[in-house]
Amino acid sequence: MFKTIKGMFLCLIAFSLVFTLVGCNNNSNAAKAHKAKKVVILTNGDEEAVLAMEKSLKEAGFEGKYVVQSLGTSELGGKLTAEGDKIDANLVTMSSYFIQSAQEKHKMFTDLTFTANALETYPSYYTPILANTGSIFVNTEVIKEKGLPMPTSIKDLTKPEFKGLVSIPNIMDSSTAWLLVQAIINQYGEKEGKAILHDLVTNVGPHLESSGSGPIKKVQAGEVAAGFGLRHQAVIAKEQGAPIDYIDPSEGNFSLTESIAVVKKDDKTTDLAMDMAEVIVKEGRKELINNYPVALYEGETINDIHKPAHTKKFDQPLTVELLKQHQEFFNSAK
């Protein structure tokens, strides 16, 4: 009798050990599965945009359920173009024209399953998260010191007195420069526009910047008198007391949007990515609009100082192919 009870006891211990081992193994697998199901977010957004998106995701309870990788616009654009839906991302935030071009080539994004009440109509597979607008800005102290006239147009920056005193971004590296080239071509056409761009680049000399933020930094430092770049950066600099003023060029204030899209992978991670996309658009915009003050959705308001005087749109759809054409136009004008 005693041996029988002892045998049963030993069997129970053995079963317990087996269940414990199985349980540990299951927990390990669950952890691995959980890790495998993390949403991978690839973005070309700058630091302020990434912080705003992550803040909204954490507040919505998604902390630990995603990883964010920041890439330059050219690098992420190259991955989208080359890899399609094989890209190692579930969620992408990127310049809208790159998302459109990637979709046309690969059909890699799934339709968004939520509505956001955007002010404009966008394709069903993406919706904007922020927009940037271009303008001229000047260092008022340098303008006064050099006795320069206050420019009112991009063409004014081609005058001889601005030689060596202008900074612009390079369209080969920065999409901000595309806002400048769109304004020139839209206003003057390609023939006259090329001559204006040639004179502008001549005046720019060594102050052709690879970063869109390069010109405002040089204008703030007083290295040059005038520059072209993102309007909201000049507005903020002026508000902070810098000797900066911004001028909406008569050629127009053009804008570029960055949008969010979900990669079509048809699994549970895609559903999770869709939930995160909705949170970023509906909750993240509250923070994003502070750093990128352009109204994109119904109910959004911005301060009057962030409303450009000459808002314009290019008369052709913005695509990667059009960007390449304008890059060639820029290079041929040098």
Disulfide bonds with the S-S distance in Angstrom:
none
